Amino acid sequence: MKNENELPINQKLNLTVKEAAEYSNIGVNRLTYLLSLPNCPFLLSVGNKKLVKRKVFEEYINSDELHYI
């Protein structure tokens, strides 16, 4: 059941790994791997929790650079 006050994924600033996987259609395991890479531009660490900076992540996957995922 969804909370009425919950923002849609495309309006959130930061996403959980599961939300980012659903949003981008990239698997959770692959996304976790990308977040573990050094200098990952869209990683936001909060304690042990890993969040995805949505706007930076969108720019990363929409960029013209070739990414081997």
PDB file with SEQRES, HELIX, SHEET and CRYST1 records, atoms N, CA, C and O in Angstrom:
SEQRES   1 A   69  MET LYS ASN GLU ASN GLU LEU PRO ILE ASN GLN LYS LEU          
SEQRES   2 A   69  ASN LEU THR VAL LYS GLU ALA ALA GLU TYR SER ASN ILE          
SEQRES   3 A   69  GLY VAL ASN ARG LEU THR TYR LEU LEU SER LEU PRO ASN          
SEQRES   4 A   69  CYS PRO PHE LEU LEU SER VAL GLY ASN LYS LYS LEU VAL          
SEQRES   5 A   69  LYS ARG LYS VAL PHE GLU GLU TYR ILE ASN SER ASP GLU          
SEQRES   6 A   69  LEU HIS TYR ILE                                              
HELIX    1 AA1 ILE A    9  GLN A   11  5                                   3    
HELIX    2 AA2 VAL A   17  SER A   24  1                                   8    
HELIX    3 AA3 VAL A   28  SER A   36  1                                   9    
HELIX    4 AA4 ARG A   54  ASN A   62  1                                   9    
SHEET    1 AA1 3 ASN A  14  LEU A  15  0                                        
SHEET    2 AA1 3 LYS A  49  LYS A  53 -1                                        
SHEET    3 AA1 3 LEU A  43  VAL A  46 -1                                        
CRYST1    1.000    1.000    1.000  90.00  90.00  90.00 P 1           1          
ATOM      1  N   MET A   1       0.846  -1.172   0.000  1.00  0.00           N  
ATOM      2  CA  MET A   1       0.000   0.000   0.000  1.00  0.00           C  
ATOM      3  C   MET A   1       0.891   1.234   0.000  1.00  0.00           C  
ATOM      4  O   MET A   1       1.851   1.311   0.766  1.00  0.00           O  
ATOM      5  N   LYS A   2       0.579   2.185  -0.846  1.00  0.00           N  
ATOM      6  CA  LYS A   2       1.391   3.376  -1.018  1.00  0.00           C  
ATOM      7  C   LYS A   2       0.878   4.503  -0.132  1.00  0.00           C  
ATOM      8  O   LYS A   2      -0.328   4.722  -0.025  1.00  0.00           O  
ATOM      9  N   ASN A   3       1.795   5.204   0.492  1.00  0.00           N  
ATOM     10  CA  ASN A   3       1.455   6.353   1.317  1.00  0.00           C  
ATOM     11  C   ASN A   3       1.055   7.508   0.401  1.00  0.00           C  
ATOM     12  O   ASN A   3       1.736   7.780  -0.588  1.00  0.00           O  
ATOM     13  N   GLU A   4      -0.038   8.185   0.724  1.00  0.00           N  
ATOM     14  CA  GLU A   4      -0.511   9.293  -0.119  1.00  0.00           C  
ATOM     15  C   GLU A   4       0.482  10.448  -0.160  1.00  0.00           C  
ATOM     16  O   GLU A   4       0.516  11.192  -1.140  1.00  0.00           O  
ATOM     17  N   ASN A   5       1.286  10.612   0.882  1.00  0.00           N  
ATOM     18  CA  ASN A   5       2.246  11.712   0.949  1.00  0.00           C  
ATOM     19  C   ASN A   5       3.562  11.385   0.257  1.00  0.00           C  
ATOM     20  O   ASN A   5       4.431  12.249   0.142  1.00  0.00           O  
ATOM     21  N   GLU A   6       3.719  10.153  -0.201  1.00  0.00           N  
ATOM     22  CA  GLU A   6       4.971   9.739  -0.831  1.00  0.00           C  
ATOM     23  C   GLU A   6       5.094  10.351  -2.226  1.00  0.00           C  
ATOM     24  O   GLU A   6       4.154  10.327  -3.020  1.00  0.00           O  
ATOM     25  N   LEU A   7       6.275  10.897  -2.500  1.00  0.00           N  
ATOM     26  CA  LEU A   7       6.541  11.503  -3.809  1.00  0.00           C  
ATOM     27  C   LEU A   7       6.739  10.426  -4.873  1.00  0.00           C  
ATOM     28  O   LEU A   7       7.225   9.337  -4.570  1.00  0.00           O  
ATOM     29  N   PRO A   8       6.368  10.723  -6.113  1.00  0.00           N  
ATOM     30  CA  PRO A   8       6.705   9.803  -7.205  1.00  0.00           C  
ATOM     31  C   PRO A   8       8.232   9.735  -7.361  1.00  0.00           C  
ATOM     32  O   PRO A   8       8.940  10.683  -7.022  1.00  0.00           O  
ATOM     33  N   ILE A   9       8.716   8.628  -7.867  1.00  0.00           N  
ATOM     34  CA  ILE A   9      10.164   8.423  -7.998  1.00  0.00           C  
ATOM     35  C   ILE A   9      10.827   9.543  -8.787  1.00  0.00           C  
ATOM     36  O   ILE A   9      11.928   9.968  -8.441  1.00  0.00           O  
ATOM     37  N   ASN A  10      10.180  10.026  -9.839  1.00  0.00           N  
ATOM     38  CA  ASN A  10      10.814  11.048 -10.681  1.00  0.00           C  
ATOM     39  C   ASN A  10      10.856  12.422 -10.024  1.00  0.00           C  
ATOM     40  O   ASN A  10      11.391  13.358 -10.618  1.00  0.00           O  
ATOM     41  N   GLN A  11      10.310  12.574  -8.820  1.00  0.00           N  
ATOM     42  CA  GLN A  11      10.377  13.847  -8.105  1.00  0.00           C  
ATOM     43  C   GLN A  11      11.274  13.780  -6.872  1.00  0.00           C  
ATOM     44  O   GLN A  11      11.526  14.805  -6.240  1.00  0.00           O  
ATOM     45  N   LYS A  12      11.756  12.600  -6.525  1.00  0.00           N  
ATOM     46  CA  LYS A  12      12.625  12.451  -5.359  1.00  0.00           C  
ATOM     47  C   LYS A  12      14.037  12.905  -5.705  1.00  0.00           C  
ATOM     48  O   LYS A  12      14.495  12.732  -6.835  1.00  0.00           O  
ATOM     49  N   LEU A  13      14.720  13.484  -4.728  1.00  0.00           N  
ATOM     50  CA  LEU A  13      16.111  13.886  -4.935  1.00  0.00           C  
ATOM     51  C   LEU A  13      17.039  12.682  -4.908  1.00  0.00           C  
ATOM     52  O   LEU A  13      17.949  12.576  -5.731  1.00  0.00           O  
ATOM     53  N   ASN A  14      16.812  11.783  -3.971  1.00  0.00           N  
ATOM     54  CA  ASN A  14      17.647  10.595  -3.811  1.00  0.00           C  
ATOM     55  C   ASN A  14      16.763   9.360  -3.825  1.00  0.00           C  
ATOM     56  O   ASN A  14      15.626   9.381  -3.353  1.00  0.00           O  
ATOM     57  N   LEU A  15      17.306   8.289  -4.375  1.00  0.00           N  
ATOM     58  CA  LEU A  15      16.560   7.044  -4.499  1.00  0.00           C  
ATOM     59  C   LEU A  15      17.284   5.929  -3.764  1.00  0.00           C  
ATOM     60  O   LEU A  15      18.509   5.944  -3.650  1.00  0.00           O  
ATOM     61  N   THR A  16      16.521   4.962  -3.267  1.00  0.00           N  
ATOM     62  CA  THR A  16      17.140   3.752  -2.750  1.00  0.00           C  
ATOM     63  C   THR A  16      17.640   2.947  -3.950  1.00  0.00           C  
ATOM     64  O   THR A  16      17.293   3.241  -5.094  1.00  0.00           O  
ATOM     65  N   VAL A  17      18.443   1.947  -3.681  1.00  0.00           N  
ATOM     66  CA  VAL A  17      18.956   1.112  -4.769  1.00  0.00           C  
ATOM     67  C   VAL A  17      17.788   0.429  -5.487  1.00  0.00           C  
ATOM     68  O   VAL A  17      17.786   0.327  -6.714  1.00  0.00           O  
ATOM     69  N   LYS A  18      16.812  -0.031  -4.734  1.00  0.00           N  
ATOM     70  CA  LYS A  18      15.649  -0.693  -5.342  1.00  0.00           C  
ATOM     71  C   LYS A  18      14.857   0.278  -6.219  1.00  0.00           C  
ATOM     72  O   LYS A  18      14.456  -0.074  -7.328  1.00  0.00           O  
ATOM     73  N   GLU A  19      14.632   1.492  -5.729  1.00  0.00           N  
ATOM     74  CA  GLU A  19      13.910   2.496  -6.517  1.00  0.00           C  
ATOM     75  C   GLU A  19      14.678   2.852  -7.785  1.00  0.00           C  
ATOM     76  O   GLU A  19      14.089   2.972  -8.859  1.00  0.00           O  
ATOM     77  N   ALA A  20      16.002   3.023  -7.659  1.00  0.00           N  
ATOM     78  CA  ALA A  20      16.829   3.362  -8.822  1.00  0.00           C  
ATOM     79  C   ALA A  20      16.811   2.235  -9.851  1.00  0.00           C  
ATOM     80  O   ALA A  20      16.820   2.489 -11.056  1.00  0.00           O  
ATOM     81  N   ALA A  21      16.787   0.999  -9.378  1.00  0.00           N  
ATOM     82  CA  ALA A  21      16.727  -0.145 -10.288  1.00  0.00           C  
ATOM     83  C   ALA A  21      15.404  -0.150 -11.050  1.00  0.00           C  
ATOM     84  O   ALA A  21      15.379  -0.376 -12.260  1.00  0.00           O  
ATOM     85  N   GLU A  22      14.315   0.097 -10.345  1.00  0.00           N  
ATOM     86  CA  GLU A  22      13.003   0.151 -11.002  1.00  0.00           C  
ATOM     87  C   GLU A  22      12.938   1.320 -11.982  1.00  0.00           C  
ATOM     88  O   GLU A  22      12.410   1.186 -13.085  1.00  0.00           O  
ATOM     89  N   TYR A  23      13.471   2.450 -11.576  1.00  0.00           N  
ATOM     90  CA  TYR A  23      13.425   3.677 -12.372  1.00  0.00           C  
ATOM     91  C   TYR A  23      14.225   3.542 -13.668  1.00  0.00           C  
ATOM     92  O   TYR A  23      13.796   4.018 -14.719  1.00  0.00           O  
ATOM     93  N   SER A  24      15.387   2.893 -13.590  1.00  0.00           N  
ATOM     94  CA  SER A  24      16.299   2.828 -14.735  1.00  0.00           C  
ATOM     95  C   SER A  24      16.220   1.519 -15.511  1.00  0.00           C  
ATOM     96  O   SER A  24      16.771   1.404 -16.606  1.00  0.00           O  
ATOM     97  N   ASN A  25      15.536   0.538 -14.943  1.00  0.00           N  
ATOM     98  CA  ASN A  25      15.469  -0.794 -15.537  1.00  0.00           C  
ATOM     99  C   ASN A  25      16.847  -1.458 -15.569  1.00  0.00           C  
ATOM    100  O   ASN A  25      17.143  -2.252 -16.462  1.00  0.00           O  
ATOM    101  N   ILE A  26      17.678  -1.125 -14.594  1.00  0.00           N  
ATOM    102  CA  ILE A  26      18.979  -1.769 -14.386  1.00  0.00           C  
ATOM    103  C   ILE A  26      18.821  -2.639 -13.147  1.00  0.00           C  
ATOM    104  O   ILE A  26      18.198  -2.216 -12.174  1.00  0.00           O  
ATOM    105  N   GLY A  27      19.364  -3.824 -13.166  1.00  0.00           N  
ATOM    106  CA  GLY A  27      19.216  -4.746 -12.041  1.00  0.00           C  
ATOM    107  C   GLY A  27      19.841  -4.223 -10.755  1.00  0.00           C  
ATOM    108  O   GLY A  27      20.772  -3.418 -10.781  1.00  0.00           O  
ATOM    109  N   VAL A  28      19.314  -4.694  -9.634  1.00  0.00           N  
ATOM    110  CA  VAL A  28      19.799  -4.278  -8.320  1.00  0.00           C  
ATOM    111  C   VAL A  28      21.268  -4.656  -8.144  1.00  0.00           C  
ATOM    112  O   VAL A  28      22.052  -3.860  -7.628  1.00  0.00           O  
ATOM    113  N   ASN A  29      21.647  -5.862  -8.566  1.00  0.00           N  
ATOM    114  CA  ASN A  29      23.041  -6.301  -8.411  1.00  0.00           C  
ATOM    115  C   ASN A  29      23.995  -5.438  -9.232  1.00  0.00           C  
ATOM    116  O   ASN A  29      25.067  -5.072  -8.751  1.00  0.00           O  
ATOM    117  N   ARG A  30      23.617  -5.113 -10.459  1.00  0.00           N  
ATOM    118  CA  ARG A  30      24.469  -4.284 -11.313  1.00  0.00           C  
ATOM    119  C   ARG A  30      24.578  -2.878 -10.733  1.00  0.00           C  
ATOM    120  O   ARG A  30      25.654  -2.281 -10.743  1.00  0.00           O  
ATOM    121  N   LEU A  31      23.480  -2.357 -10.234  1.00  0.00           N  
ATOM    122  CA  LEU A  31      23.475  -1.024  -9.640  1.00  0.00           C  
ATOM    123  C   LEU A  31      24.339  -0.996  -8.378  1.00  0.00           C  
ATOM    124  O   LEU A  31      25.072  -0.034  -8.146  1.00  0.00           O  
ATOM    125  N   THR A  32      24.251  -2.039  -7.575  1.00  0.00           N  
ATOM    126  CA  THR A  32      25.089  -2.141  -6.376  1.00  0.00           C  
ATOM    127  C   THR A  32      26.562  -2.174  -6.768  1.00  0.00           C  
ATOM    128  O   THR A  32      27.399  -1.564  -6.102  1.00  0.00           O  
ATOM    129  N   TYR A  33      26.880  -2.884  -7.845  1.00  0.00           N  
ATOM    130  CA  TYR A  33      28.255  -2.922  -8.349  1.00  0.00           C  
ATOM    131  C   TYR A  33      28.712  -1.526  -8.768  1.00  0.00           C  
ATOM    132  O   TYR A  33      29.811  -1.102  -8.409  1.00  0.00           O  
ATOM    133  N   LEU A  34      27.883  -0.808  -9.524  1.00  0.00           N  
ATOM    134  CA  LEU A  34      28.241   0.542  -9.973  1.00  0.00           C  
ATOM    135  C   LEU A  34      28.472   1.473  -8.787  1.00  0.00           C  
ATOM    136  O   LEU A  34      29.379   2.305  -8.811  1.00  0.00           O  
ATOM    137  N   LEU A  35      27.657   1.331  -7.758  1.00  0.00           N  
ATOM    138  CA  LEU A  35      27.805   2.178  -6.573  1.00  0.00           C  
ATOM    139  C   LEU A  35      29.079   1.853  -5.804  1.00  0.00           C  
ATOM    140  O   LEU A  35      29.586   2.696  -5.064  1.00  0.00           O  
ATOM    141  N   SER A  36      29.602   0.640  -5.970  1.00  0.00           N  
ATOM    142  CA  SER A  36      30.821   0.254  -5.257  1.00  0.00           C  
ATOM    143  C   SER A  36      32.092   0.705  -5.975  1.00  0.00           C  
ATOM    144  O   SER A  36      33.183   0.615  -5.412  1.00  0.00           O  
ATOM    145  N   LEU A  37      31.964   1.189  -7.211  1.00  0.00           N  
ATOM    146  CA  LEU A  37      33.140   1.648  -7.956  1.00  0.00           C  
ATOM    147  C   LEU A  37      33.703   2.919  -7.329  1.00  0.00           C  
ATOM    148  O   LEU A  37      32.944   3.744  -6.820  1.00  0.00           O  
ATOM    149  N   PRO A  38      35.031   3.087  -7.358  1.00  0.00           N  
ATOM    150  CA  PRO A  38      35.625   4.314  -6.803  1.00  0.00           C  
ATOM    151  C   PRO A  38      35.128   5.545  -7.561  1.00  0.00           C  
ATOM    152  O   PRO A  38      34.961   5.509  -8.780  1.00  0.00           O  
ATOM    153  N   ASN A  39      34.902   6.600  -6.848  1.00  0.00           N  
ATOM    154  CA  ASN A  39      34.467   7.887  -7.415  1.00  0.00           C  
ATOM    155  C   ASN A  39      33.158   7.793  -8.191  1.00  0.00           C  
ATOM    156  O   ASN A  39      32.986   8.493  -9.189  1.00  0.00           O  
ATOM    157  N   CYS A  40      32.244   6.954  -7.758  1.00  0.00           N  
ATOM    158  CA  CYS A  40      30.928   6.868  -8.399  1.00  0.00           C  
ATOM    159  C   CYS A  40      30.231   8.213  -8.206  1.00  0.00           C  
ATOM    160  O   CYS A  40      30.008   8.624  -7.068  1.00  0.00           O  
ATOM    161  N   PRO A  41      29.882   8.909  -9.290  1.00  0.00           N  
ATOM    162  CA  PRO A  41      29.367  10.275  -9.173  1.00  0.00           C  
ATOM    163  C   PRO A  41      27.965  10.373  -8.584  1.00  0.00           C  
ATOM    164  O   PRO A  41      27.584  11.433  -8.086  1.00  0.00           O  
ATOM    165  N   PHE A  42      27.194   9.303  -8.630  1.00  0.00           N  
ATOM    166  CA  PHE A  42      25.811   9.383  -8.164  1.00  0.00           C  
ATOM    167  C   PHE A  42      25.573   8.673  -6.835  1.00  0.00           C  
ATOM    168  O   PHE A  42      24.425   8.443  -6.456  1.00  0.00           O  
ATOM    169  N   LEU A  43      26.650   8.322  -6.120  1.00  0.00           N  
ATOM    170  CA  LEU A  43      26.536   7.665  -4.820  1.00  0.00           C  
ATOM    171  C   LEU A  43      26.415   8.689  -3.703  1.00  0.00           C  
ATOM    172  O   LEU A  43      27.183   9.650  -3.643  1.00  0.00           O  
ATOM    173  N   LEU A  44      25.451   8.479  -2.823  1.00  0.00           N  
ATOM    174  CA  LEU A  44      25.317   9.252  -1.594  1.00  0.00           C  
ATOM    175  C   LEU A  44      25.304   8.247  -0.461  1.00  0.00           C  
ATOM    176  O   LEU A  44      24.345   7.488  -0.315  1.00  0.00           O  
ATOM    177  N   SER A  45      26.365   8.232   0.353  1.00  0.00           N  
ATOM    178  CA  SER A  45      26.445   7.311   1.484  1.00  0.00           C  
ATOM    179  C   SER A  45      25.924   7.990   2.730  1.00  0.00           C  
ATOM    180  O   SER A  45      26.359   9.085   3.087  1.00  0.00           O  
ATOM    181  N   VAL A  46      24.989   7.332   3.385  1.00  0.00           N  
ATOM    182  CA  VAL A  46      24.449   7.807   4.655  1.00  0.00           C  
ATOM    183  C   VAL A  46      24.648   6.658   5.635  1.00  0.00           C  
ATOM    184  O   VAL A  46      23.831   5.740   5.708  1.00  0.00           O  
ATOM    185  N   GLY A  47      25.745   6.720   6.387  1.00  0.00           N  
ATOM    186  CA  GLY A  47      26.107   5.584   7.235  1.00  0.00           C  
ATOM    187  C   GLY A  47      26.425   4.400   6.339  1.00  0.00           C  
ATOM    188  O   GLY A  47      27.249   4.502   5.430  1.00  0.00           O  
ATOM    189  N   ASN A  48      25.769   3.280   6.599  1.00  0.00           N  
ATOM    190  CA  ASN A  48      25.948   2.088   5.758  1.00  0.00           C  
ATOM    191  C   ASN A  48      24.981   2.052   4.585  1.00  0.00           C  
ATOM    192  O   ASN A  48      25.091   1.198   3.706  1.00  0.00           O  
ATOM    193  N   LYS A  49      24.044   2.971   4.577  1.00  0.00           N  
ATOM    194  CA  LYS A  49      23.019   3.002   3.528  1.00  0.00           C  
ATOM    195  C   LYS A  49      23.555   3.711   2.288  1.00  0.00           C  
ATOM    196  O   LYS A  49      24.197   4.757   2.386  1.00  0.00           O  
ATOM    197  N   LYS A  50      23.286   3.132   1.132  1.00  0.00           N  
ATOM    198  CA  LYS A  50      23.696   3.737  -0.135  1.00  0.00           C  
ATOM    199  C   LYS A  50      22.459   4.265  -0.839  1.00  0.00           C  
ATOM    200  O   LYS A  50      21.491   3.534  -1.049  1.00  0.00           O  
ATOM    201  N   LEU A  51      22.500   5.538  -1.201  1.00  0.00           N  
ATOM    202  CA  LEU A  51      21.419   6.162  -1.951  1.00  0.00           C  
ATOM    203  C   LEU A  51      21.956   6.622  -3.295  1.00  0.00           C  
ATOM    204  O   LEU A  51      23.161   6.806  -3.465  1.00  0.00           O  
ATOM    205  N   VAL A  52      21.062   6.803  -4.237  1.00  0.00           N  
ATOM    206  CA  VAL A  52      21.425   7.229  -5.587  1.00  0.00           C  
ATOM    207  C   VAL A  52      20.922   8.650  -5.789  1.00  0.00           C  
ATOM    208  O   VAL A  52      19.735   8.926  -5.621  1.00  0.00           O  
ATOM    209  N   LYS A  53      21.834   9.553  -6.153  1.00  0.00           N  
ATOM    210  CA  LYS A  53      21.447  10.930  -6.481  1.00  0.00           C  
ATOM    211  C   LYS A  53      20.758  10.880  -7.840  1.00  0.00           C  
ATOM    212  O   LYS A  53      21.409  10.665  -8.862  1.00  0.00           O  
ATOM    213  N   ARG A  54      19.444  11.078  -7.851  1.00  0.00           N  
ATOM    214  CA  ARG A  54      18.640  10.847  -9.049  1.00  0.00           C  
ATOM    215  C   ARG A  54      19.088  11.679 -10.245  1.00  0.00           C  
ATOM    216  O   ARG A  54      19.271  11.133 -11.333  1.00  0.00           O  
ATOM    217  N   LYS A  55      19.267  12.983 -10.072  1.00  0.00           N  
ATOM    218  CA  LYS A  55      19.611  13.840 -11.221  1.00  0.00           C  
ATOM    219  C   LYS A  55      20.976  13.475 -11.804  1.00  0.00           C  
ATOM    220  O   LYS A  55      21.137  13.412 -13.023  1.00  0.00           O  
ATOM    221  N   VAL A  56      21.954  13.236 -10.934  1.00  0.00           N  
ATOM    222  CA  VAL A  56      23.294  12.861 -11.407  1.00  0.00           C  
ATOM    223  C   VAL A  56      23.229  11.496 -12.099  1.00  0.00           C  
ATOM    224  O   VAL A  56      23.886  11.280 -13.117  1.00  0.00           O  
ATOM    225  N   PHE A  57      22.443  10.587 -11.547  1.00  0.00           N  
ATOM    226  CA  PHE A  57      22.263   9.257 -12.138  1.00  0.00           C  
ATOM    227  C   PHE A  57      21.626   9.363 -13.519  1.00  0.00           C  
ATOM    228  O   PHE A  57      22.055   8.686 -14.454  1.00  0.00           O  
ATOM    229  N   GLU A  58      20.608  10.205 -13.652  1.00  0.00           N  
ATOM    230  CA  GLU A  58      19.965  10.418 -14.956  1.00  0.00           C  
ATOM    231  C   GLU A  58      20.965  10.952 -15.973  1.00  0.00           C  
ATOM    232  O   GLU A  58      21.007  10.488 -17.113  1.00  0.00           O  
ATOM    233  N   GLU A  59      21.773  11.931 -15.557  1.00  0.00           N  
ATOM    234  CA  GLU A  59      22.779  12.494 -16.460  1.00  0.00           C  
ATOM    235  C   GLU A  59      23.779  11.422 -16.875  1.00  0.00           C  
ATOM    236  O   GLU A  59      24.197  11.368 -18.031  1.00  0.00           O  
ATOM    237  N   TYR A  60      24.162  10.568 -15.923  1.00  0.00           N  
ATOM    238  CA  TYR A  60      25.125   9.502 -16.190  1.00  0.00           C  
ATOM    239  C   TYR A  60      24.588   8.522 -17.234  1.00  0.00           C  
ATOM    240  O   TYR A  60      25.292   8.183 -18.185  1.00  0.00           O  
ATOM    241  N   ILE A  61      23.358   8.069 -17.063  1.00  0.00           N  
ATOM    242  CA  ILE A  61      22.832   7.060 -17.992  1.00  0.00           C  
ATOM    243  C   ILE A  61      22.376   7.665 -19.316  1.00  0.00           C  
ATOM    244  O   ILE A  61      22.247   6.949 -20.309  1.00  0.00           O  
ATOM    245  N   ASN A  62      22.130   8.968 -19.342  1.00  0.00           N  
ATOM    246  CA  ASN A  62      21.712   9.623 -20.585  1.00  0.00           C  
ATOM    247  C   ASN A  62      22.867  10.286 -21.331  1.00  0.00           C  
ATOM    248  O   ASN A  62      22.664  10.844 -22.409  1.00  0.00           O  
ATOM    249  N   SER A  63      24.072  10.232 -20.772  1.00  0.00           N  
ATOM    250  CA  SER A  63      25.207  10.896 -21.406  1.00  0.00           C  
ATOM    251  C   SER A  63      25.605  10.168 -22.691  1.00  0.00           C  
ATOM    252  O   SER A  63      25.263   9.004 -22.899  1.00  0.00           O  
ATOM    253  N   ASP A  64      26.324  10.873 -23.530  1.00  0.00           N  
ATOM    254  CA  ASP A  64      26.779  10.313 -24.801  1.00  0.00           C  
ATOM    255  C   ASP A  64      28.000   9.418 -24.636  1.00  0.00           C  
ATOM    256  O   ASP A  64      28.392   8.721 -25.572  1.00  0.00           O  
ATOM    257  N   GLU A  65      28.602   9.435 -23.449  1.00  0.00           N  
ATOM    258  CA  GLU A  65      29.763   8.584 -23.203  1.00  0.00           C  
ATOM    259  C   GLU A  65      29.332   7.124 -23.214  1.00  0.00           C  
ATOM    260  O   GLU A  65      28.195   6.798 -22.873  1.00  0.00           O  
ATOM    261  N   LEU A  66      30.241   6.263 -23.604  1.00  0.00           N  
ATOM    262  CA  LEU A  66      29.966   4.841 -23.635  1.00  0.00           C  
ATOM    263  C   LEU A  66      30.222   4.266 -22.252  1.00  0.00           C  
ATOM    264  O   LEU A  66      31.326   4.395 -21.723  1.00  0.00           O  
ATOM    265  N   HIS A  67      29.221   3.636 -21.664  1.00  0.00           N  
ATOM    266  CA  HIS A  67      29.350   3.029 -20.341  1.00  0.00           C  
ATOM    267  C   HIS A  67      29.187   1.521 -20.488  1.00  0.00           C  
ATOM    268  O   HIS A  67      28.189   1.037 -21.021  1.00  0.00           O  
ATOM    269  N   TYR A  68      30.181   0.795 -20.009  1.00  0.00           N  
ATOM    270  CA  TYR A  68      30.071  -0.659 -19.986  1.00  0.00           C  
ATOM    271  C   TYR A  68      29.516  -1.044 -18.636  1.00  0.00           C  
ATOM    272  O   TYR A  68      30.205  -0.993 -17.617  1.00  0.00           O  
ATOM    273  N   ILE A  69      28.271  -1.426 -18.650  1.00  0.00           N  
ATOM    274  CA  ILE A  69      27.614  -1.745 -17.377  1.00  0.00           C  
ATOM    275  C   ILE A  69      27.529  -3.218 -17.241  1.00  0.00           C  
ATOM    276  O   ILE A  69      27.011  -3.718 -16.243  1.00  0.00           O  
TER     277      ILE A  69                                                      
END                                                                             
